[in-house]
Amino acid sequence: MDTDVLARRLRTLVGDHAVITDRQQLRTYECDGLTHYKVVPALVVLAECTAHVAAAVTECARAGIPFVARGSGTGLSGGALPHADGVLIVLSRMRQILEVDRANQRAVVEPGVINLQLSDTTRPEGYYYAPDPSSQQVCSIGGNVAENSGGAHCLKYGFTTNHVTGLEFVTPQGEVVELGGKAPDPTGYDLLGAVVGSEGTLGVATRVTVRLTRTPEDVSTLLAAFASTDQAGAAVSAIIGAGVIPAAIEMMDALAIEAAEAAVHCDYPAGAGAVLIVEIDGPAVDVRHVFAEVERHCREADAFEIRIAQDDAERALFWKGRKSAFAAVGRISPDYIVQDGVIPRTALPEVLRRIADLSTESGVRVANVFHAGDGNLHPLVLFDESKPGEGERAEEVSGAILDLCIEHGGSITGEHGVGSDKAKFMPRMFTDDDLDTMQLVRCAFDPESISNPGKIFPTPRLCGERPGRHQGVHPLAESGVAEVF
Amino acid sequence: MGVVPDALLRACDGHVTEASDDDTVLGMAPRWVASPATTAEVSAVMSAASASGLAVVPRGSGTKLRWGNAPRRLDVVLDTTRLDRLVEHAAGDLILVTGAGRPLATLQEDLAGSAQRLGIDPTRSGTIGGTVATGTSGPMRLRHGAVRDLVIGMTLVRADGVVAKSGGKVVKNVAGYDLAKLLTGSFGTLGVITEVAFRLHPVPGERRWVTVSVDGPDAAQDAVQSLVHSQQVPVAVEVDWDGATGTVAALLEGHAEATEECAATVAQELGDGAHVSGSAPPWWGEDLEREGPRDRGSGRTLVRVTHEIAGAGRLLRATGDLRERCGVLASYRGSPAVGVGCAVLDGEATTVVAAVDHLRATAAALGGAVVVLEAPDAVRDRLDVWGPATALDLMRSVKQRFDPGGVLAPGRFVGGI
């Protein structure tokens, strides 16, 4: 079916105003937060309700056309990168908070609801939504579900998958199904667990039931400055080793601090080789005792300055430098690559040294920002695209950092997702059999492979033909892109 | 019975025996018991079984083997208890990797003295593999999450013998599909779990229990809601219910010098009659799942109930009502702040079936479900132990992809999967 026919059909189903075919307007959606991948979709549907999503998906399934769901488009792995011949289903108009159910500690929201907006809405009732990606002012809950987003506070509170208890979900055949709800443990396989974090490759979430978390009685935050990342790392080890689970424990190195200063004037201690932000929350009396211990560990690790936030304004200032770090490196470098590798926390000093070596050897600058408590690194690899060869060198360093993570038993992505960007690295972390087994799930949900194809898996698996469906060789197999298993 | 096939013998270095009556799974007798000691041997057993079309039920120590449906057919029990190696305890990283056949109790001993714990309560019986395959956890689930939230990596063997891994050894990891979530609670129908990586938690400096007696469902509801919304954040909230009255208890953990005060605050919030103790109530964590009717001649039926948190009081009322309504005595123990628990139903088979129906209607109205875990055959024969499930077509599709030949525990799961 050509795009014009599909557009006509969709207009009758979802309304004229909700279907975009104008090339200029389509370009608005050509990328997500990973801006160096760009693909203009054939058609955009601005869905306003579940029925719109189901209609769009059903039409795609009927015509064998791929679709990609998109929330706020803030993803950093190209997970919402459109398909050139496909439909982009934009969910940002579905932004109603449908229910806040305090007695059950749940909220029911549409997928386009902004992460922070949910917490802002529930805070007056003493509750908030715990997963807090740095982009929480703009990212959508639906996108968080697709990526299984984390955030600075997931060390203590867990990721999106630990906070979603129910989904209304449109399958790649266009059927609307309910997975879970407000109660735990729906009978049968944990399909919810498979769908959350599947990067839009198993279908589209159209309504999300999430767990709300009680706001802590007290929060204390400190900023500690160290001469080196080694010293800051020793403080982290001491804190974790003492059995403390901080709400968050974040590290930035000198270059990341320099960038943050240039961008948001966060006024971190001058001359620091590393800063740590440590946040403790919980019952007031418990926070008081634990926080005193944390302060002592920082001192014993030779922190040369420790600041304790006296109020929410000062706490916000501490966090401002950290949360703006990605954007801030734009002030010290025209281009940069954000990585998202994970290592066992104890390997931190070794891996940081190896990253420094890589940087020295290649002449490529690397700024380090990371969730120190769980070993999730966000190295920012800096380069200037306008200078010949720099982009390639930065890519090489970036890949070498991921290899370091795998070598230490870690992961190529802790919270940003594989998307388009890291699919090529998957075979370094998983065997063919691992990837083949994962794709059995894909085949169970989406045998025609039309839901966000080309993401996560470097080599798509063909799911075997169903009687009377296709004739001849599958075009992917014919062109050598895919193998038939 | 019959001669052990060569392929099966070769697969696990001769560790195959003819099955005895003790190996029967809900009335279905296997022919052989294979006991592989490594993932590679499990792979070989599954390859051999698949090639010959033999049906396989994986088994740990067998404590939950009477849960679920009887398998439609059964040739080989795959005993995982030789896969009992503690692979790694990386204390600094708070992770642990173990063979699936290691008993949970042994694992808790491994960790004793390390100031770390696995957030599955220590009184649970059985092996790690069985615990994961059935998804059972205890009171600490409120703080640490369910089994699915503690598993960070898994090695599994597919029906066709292919070995696959998902996740890894780091807590934060979104690379690829989370197969471990699908396998957790799948009752051996999707693959044989051979190795599991867990995240661990530090053992806190101090613990206190706050206990209050409740003289009816309304009082229980009030106590649970008070605890649920408390900023002292209990690690666990449990209820023990005899059908009419009971006890609600909360566990507080934290800094050695702070926990007493937190517990006192919670007691104050609960009001008259609440008291703080340094030790757990005698029934704490002693799950009805364990006390359940092991004896096949017992008339008692054990069911697992889920519900919305705010429905705790209504659920307790419904269990009490079973006596008048159906002539069934019901007791209940559970984690009302999570929304799961177990009831033991005592009565004639037909009345127990009516009681399960009534509980199912109540649980459904509270967003939850009732699954019958253990029951006398007279009860089993008269009901669907799993009850209704949504998205069953998707589940069938998953099973079909993972095990097209229906080799792994056929029929054991929801909807006859």
Chai-1 contact restraints between the chains, C-beta under 6 A:
chainA,res_idxA,chainB,res_idxB,connection_type,confidence,min_distance_angstrom,max_distance_angstrom,comment,restraint_id
A,A103,B,A310,contact,1.0,0.0,6.0,A-B,restraint_1
A,N104,B,E308,contact,1.0,0.0,6.0,A-B,restraint_2
A,N104,B,I309,contact,1.0,0.0,6.0,A-B,restraint_3
A,N104,B,A310,contact,1.0,0.0,6.0,A-B,restraint_4
A,N148,B,V174,contact,1.0,0.0,6.0,A-B,restraint_5
A,N162,B,G145,contact,1.0,0.0,6.0,A-B,restraint_6
A,N162,B,D149,contact,1.0,0.0,6.0,A-B,restraint_7
A,V177,B,A391,contact,1.0,0.0,6.0,A-B,restraint_8
A,E178,B,T390,contact,1.0,0.0,6.0,A-B,restraint_9
A,L179,B,A391,contact,1.0,0.0,6.0,A-B,restraint_10
A,G181,B,G367,contact,1.0,0.0,6.0,A-B,restraint_11
A,K182,B,E308,contact,1.0,0.0,6.0,A-B,restraint_12
A,K182,B,G367,contact,1.0,0.0,6.0,A-B,restraint_13
A,A183,B,T306,contact,1.0,0.0,6.0,A-B,restraint_14
A,A183,B,H307,contact,1.0,0.0,6.0,A-B,restraint_15
A,A183,B,E308,contact,1.0,0.0,6.0,A-B,restraint_16
A,A183,B,G339,contact,1.0,0.0,6.0,A-B,restraint_17
A,A183,B,G367,contact,1.0,0.0,6.0,A-B,restraint_18
A,A183,B,G368,contact,1.0,0.0,6.0,A-B,restraint_19
A,P184,B,T306,contact,1.0,0.0,6.0,A-B,restraint_20
A,P184,B,G339,contact,1.0,0.0,6.0,A-B,restraint_21
A,P184,B,V340,contact,1.0,0.0,6.0,A-B,restraint_22
A,D185,B,T306,contact,1.0,0.0,6.0,A-B,restraint_23
A,T187,B,A369,contact,1.0,0.0,6.0,A-B,restraint_24
A,T187,B,A389,contact,1.0,0.0,6.0,A-B,restraint_25
A,T187,B,V414,contact,1.0,0.0,6.0,A-B,restraint_26
A,G188,B,A389,contact,1.0,0.0,6.0,A-B,restraint_27
A,G188,B,M395,contact,1.0,0.0,6.0,A-B,restraint_28
A,G188,B,V414,contact,1.0,0.0,6.0,A-B,restraint_29
A,Y189,B,L182,contact,1.0,0.0,6.0,A-B,restraint_30
A,Y189,B,S186,contact,1.0,0.0,6.0,A-B,restraint_31
A,Y189,B,M395,contact,1.0,0.0,6.0,A-B,restraint_32
A,Y189,B,V398,contact,1.0,0.0,6.0,A-B,restraint_33
A,D190,B,K181,contact,1.0,0.0,6.0,A-B,restraint_34
A,D190,B,L182,contact,1.0,0.0,6.0,A-B,restraint_35
A,D190,B,G185,contact,1.0,0.0,6.0,A-B,restraint_36
A,L191,B,A391,contact,1.0,0.0,6.0,A-B,restraint_37
A,L191,B,L394,contact,1.0,0.0,6.0,A-B,restraint_38
A,G193,B,R148,contact,1.0,0.0,6.0,A-B,restraint_39
A,G193,B,D178,contact,1.0,0.0,6.0,A-B,restraint_40
A,G193,B,K181,contact,1.0,0.0,6.0,A-B,restraint_41
A,A194,B,K181,contact,1.0,0.0,6.0,A-B,restraint_42
A,A194,B,L182,contact,1.0,0.0,6.0,A-B,restraint_43
A,G197,B,V174,contact,1.0,0.0,6.0,A-B,restraint_44
A,G197,B,D178,contact,1.0,0.0,6.0,A-B,restraint_45
A,S198,B,Y177,contact,1.0,0.0,6.0,A-B,restraint_46
A,E217,B,Q231,contact,1.0,0.0,6.0,A-B,restraint_47
A,G243,B,P202,contact,1.0,0.0,6.0,A-B,restraint_48
A,P283,B,Q232,contact,1.0,0.0,6.0,A-B,restraint_49
A,P283,B,C262,contact,1.0,0.0,6.0,A-B,restraint_50
A,V285,B,A258,contact,1.0,0.0,6.0,A-B,restraint_51
A,V285,B,E261,contact,1.0,0.0,6.0,A-B,restraint_52
A,D286,B,G254,contact,1.0,0.0,6.0,A-B,restraint_53
A,D286,B,H255,contact,1.0,0.0,6.0,A-B,restraint_54
A,D286,B,A258,contact,1.0,0.0,6.0,A-B,restraint_55
A,H289,B,H255,contact,1.0,0.0,6.0,A-B,restraint_56
A,H289,B,E257,contact,1.0,0.0,6.0,A-B,restraint_57
A,H289,B,A258,contact,1.0,0.0,6.0,A-B,restraint_58
A,V290,B,H255,contact,1.0,0.0,6.0,A-B,restraint_59
A,V342,B,V170,contact,1.0,0.0,6.0,A-B,restraint_60
A,V342,B,K172,contact,1.0,0.0,6.0,A-B,restraint_61
A,V342,B,N173,contact,1.0,0.0,6.0,A-B,restraint_62
A,P344,B,D93,contact,1.0,0.0,6.0,A-B,restraint_63
A,R345,B,D93,contact,1.0,0.0,6.0,A-B,restraint_64
A,T346,B,G92,contact,1.0,0.0,6.0,A-B,restraint_65
A,T346,B,D93,contact,1.0,0.0,6.0,A-B,restraint_66
A,D374,B,V171,contact,1.0,0.0,6.0,A-B,restraint_67
A,D374,B,K172,contact,1.0,0.0,6.0,A-B,restraint_68
A,N376,B,K172,contact,1.0,0.0,6.0,A-B,restraint_69
A,G409,B,K169,contact,1.0,0.0,6.0,A-B,restraint_70
A,G410,B,V170,contact,1.0,0.0,6.0,A-B,restraint_71
A,S411,B,G168,contact,1.0,0.0,6.0,A-B,restraint_72
A,S411,B,V170,contact,1.0,0.0,6.0,A-B,restraint_73
A,S411,B,N173,contact,1.0,0.0,6.0,A-B,restraint_74
A,S411,B,A175,contact,1.0,0.0,6.0,A-B,restraint_75
A,I412,B,A175,contact,1.0,0.0,6.0,A-B,restraint_76
A,T413,B,V174,contact,1.0,0.0,6.0,A-B,restraint_77
A,T413,B,A175,contact,1.0,0.0,6.0,A-B,restraint_78
A,G414,B,K172,contact,1.0,0.0,6.0,A-B,restraint_79
A,G417,B,V174,contact,1.0,0.0,6.0,A-B,restraint_80
A,V418,B,A175,contact,1.0,0.0,6.0,A-B,restraint_81
A,M429,B,A175,contact,1.0,0.0,6.0,A-B,restraint_82
A,D433,B,V162,contact,1.0,0.0,6.0,A-B,restraint_83
A,D433,B,A164,contact,1.0,0.0,6.0,A-B,restraint_84
A,D434,B,A164,contact,1.0,0.0,6.0,A-B,restraint_85
A,D434,B,K165,contact,1.0,0.0,6.0,A-B,restraint_86
A,T437,B,A164,contact,1.0,0.0,6.0,A-B,restraint_87
A,M438,B,G176,contact,1.0,0.0,6.0,A-B,restraint_88
A,M438,B,Y177,contact,1.0,0.0,6.0,A-B,restraint_89
A,L440,B,R401,contact,1.0,0.0,6.0,A-B,restraint_90
A,L440,B,F402,contact,1.0,0.0,6.0,A-B,restraint_91
A,V441,B,Y177,contact,1.0,0.0,6.0,A-B,restraint_92
A,C443,B,R401,contact,1.0,0.0,6.0,A-B,restraint_93
A,A444,B,S397,contact,1.0,0.0,6.0,A-B,restraint_94
A,A444,B,V398,contact,1.0,0.0,6.0,A-B,restraint_95
A,A444,B,R401,contact,1.0,0.0,6.0,A-B,restraint_96
